[in-house]
Amino acid sequence: MIKMKKVAIITSAILIMIAYAFALTGEEAVVRFQQKMRSISTISGIISWTTSNGFTYTGTFKYKAPDKLYINLTAPGGKTIVTNGKKLWVFDKSSNVCGVQDVGEGYSGGIAAIVSGYNALLASQGPNGYTIKLRSFDKPYPEIVIVTDANFLLKKLILKDKQGDSTSYTLSNVIVGENIPTGYFDFKPPTSAQSVKNPLNIQ
């Protein structure tokens, strides 16, 4: 019996050492995440996000690398958020008002660029994937937590700002590689909608 216990202890120790030897560092996990997201041209599914104030939003989304996004909110419903990389539209069906904001000439980093400029504190592996924690005090969001599946596909993103507030984004029912025409992201609000151009620039 004593010998069996010794064997079990030694076996456990060996397995732990093997797992430790092959565990990914935070930096290695970040590289894997970036490689995975850069290999994907389109993603669609359901997105939900929750703020520190307890507000939760849910909707369907379509994303086309590197800078195109279409979100149709279903709870609370009535809002559509779209960007083609050059313009951002926020349409509120209830008020029939559409804000149109210039956002420059696009951004080449895509989802993979979320972690650019951050230091990876650690990466932990669970039964369903990885959790990567990052920090950079020079960024608007000093702390980021990324949760991926076993293949490093993004499942959840948590952004923490300098005031300690956080916003959590969760993706589900994800479809990768859907054929989405580029023109899909050139939003056209109803002709009856009131248009407000560059509302973020208004002083």
Backbone hydrogen bonds, N-H to C=O, Kabsch-Sander energy under -0.5 kcal/mol:
donor,donor_aa,acceptor,acceptor_aa,energy
5,K,1,M,-2.0
6,K,2,I,-2.2
7,V,3,K,-2.4
8,A,4,M,-2.4
9,I,5,K,-2.4
10,I,6,K,-2.6
11,T,7,V,-2.8
12,S,8,A,-2.4
13,A,9,I,-2.4
14,I,10,I,-2.4
15,L,11,T,-2.4
16,I,12,S,-2.4
17,M,13,A,-2.3
18,I,14,I,-2.4
19,A,15,L,-2.6
20,Y,16,I,-2.4
21,A,17,M,-2.3
22,F,18,I,-1.7
23,A,19,A,-0.6
23,A,20,Y,-0.7
29,A,25,T,-2.2
30,V,26,G,-2.1
31,V,27,E,-2.1
32,R,28,E,-2.1
33,F,29,A,-2.4
34,Q,30,V,-2.7
35,Q,31,V,-2.6
36,K,32,R,-2.3
37,M,33,F,-2.5
38,R,34,Q,-2.4
39,S,35,Q,-0.9
39,S,36,K,-0.7
40,I,37,M,-1.0
43,I,63,Y,-2.2
44,S,175,I,-2.0
45,G,61,F,-2.0
46,I,172,S,-2.8
47,I,59,G,-3.2
48,S,170,T,-2.1
49,W,57,Y,-2.2
50,T,168,S,-2.1
51,T,55,F,-2.2
52,S,166,S,-0.8
54,G,51,T,-1.9
57,Y,49,W,-2.7
58,T,75,A,-2.3
59,G,47,I,-2.5
60,T,72,N,-1.9
61,F,45,G,-2.4
62,K,70,Y,-1.8
63,Y,43,I,-3.3
64,K,68,K,-2.4
65,A,41,S,-2.7
68,K,64,K,-2.2
69,L,83,T,-2.1
70,Y,62,K,-2.3
71,I,81,I,-3.3
72,N,60,T,-2.4
73,L,71,I,-0.6
73,L,79,K,-2.5
74,T,58,T,-2.8
75,A,58,T,-2.0
75,A,76,P,-0.7
77,G,74,T,-0.7
78,G,73,L,-0.9
80,T,91,F,-2.3
81,I,71,I,-2.8
82,V,89,W,-2.5
83,T,69,L,-2.6
84,N,87,K,-1.5
85,G,87,K,-0.5
88,L,101,Q,-2.7
89,W,82,V,-3.4
90,V,99,G,-2.2
91,F,80,T,-2.8
92,D,90,V,-0.5
92,D,97,V,-2.7
93,K,78,G,-3.7
93,K,91,F,-0.7
96,N,92,D,-1.6
97,V,92,D,-1.3
98,C,194,Q,-3.2
99,G,90,V,-2.5
100,V,196,V,-2.8
101,Q,88,L,-3.0
101,Q,99,G,-0.5
103,V,86,K,-3.1
104,G,86,K,-0.5
106,G,85,G,-1.1
113,A,109,G,-0.5
113,A,110,G,-1.2
114,I,111,I,-1.9
115,V,112,A,-0.9
116,S,113,A,-1.4
118,Y,115,V,-1.9
119,N,135,R,-2.7
120,A,118,Y,-0.5
121,L,119,N,-0.7
121,L,133,K,-2.6
122,L,133,K,-1.1
124,S,131,T,-2.5
126,G,129,G,-3.3
129,G,126,G,-0.7
130,Y,148,T,-0.9
131,T,124,S,-2.5
132,I,146,I,-3.2
133,K,122,L,-2.4
134,L,144,I,-3.0
135,R,119,N,-2.1
136,S,142,P,-2.5
139,K,136,S,-1.2
143,E,160,K,-1.5
144,I,134,L,-1.9
145,V,158,I,-2.2
146,I,132,I,-2.9
147,V,156,K,-2.8
148,T,130,Y,-2.7
149,D,153,L,-1.9
150,A,128,N,-0.5
152,F,149,D,-2.0
155,K,147,V,-3.0
156,K,147,V,-2.1
157,L,169,Y,-2.7
158,I,145,V,-2.6
159,L,167,T,-2.7
160,K,143,E,-2.5
161,D,165,D,-2.9
162,K,140,P,-0.7
164,G,161,D,-1.5
167,T,159,L,-2.3
168,S,50,T,-2.6
169,Y,157,L,-3.4
169,Y,167,T,-0.5
170,T,48,S,-3.0
171,L,155,K,-2.9
172,S,46,I,-2.3
175,I,44,S,-3.1
177,G,42,T,-2.2
180,I,178,E,-0.9
184,Y,181,P,-1.6
185,F,182,T,-1.7
186,D,183,G,-1.7
187,F,185,F,-1.3
193,A,190,P,-1.8
194,Q,96,N,-2.7
196,V,98,C,-2.5
197,K,195,S,-0.5
198,N,100,V,-4.3
201,N,198,N,-1.5
202,I,199,P,-0.9
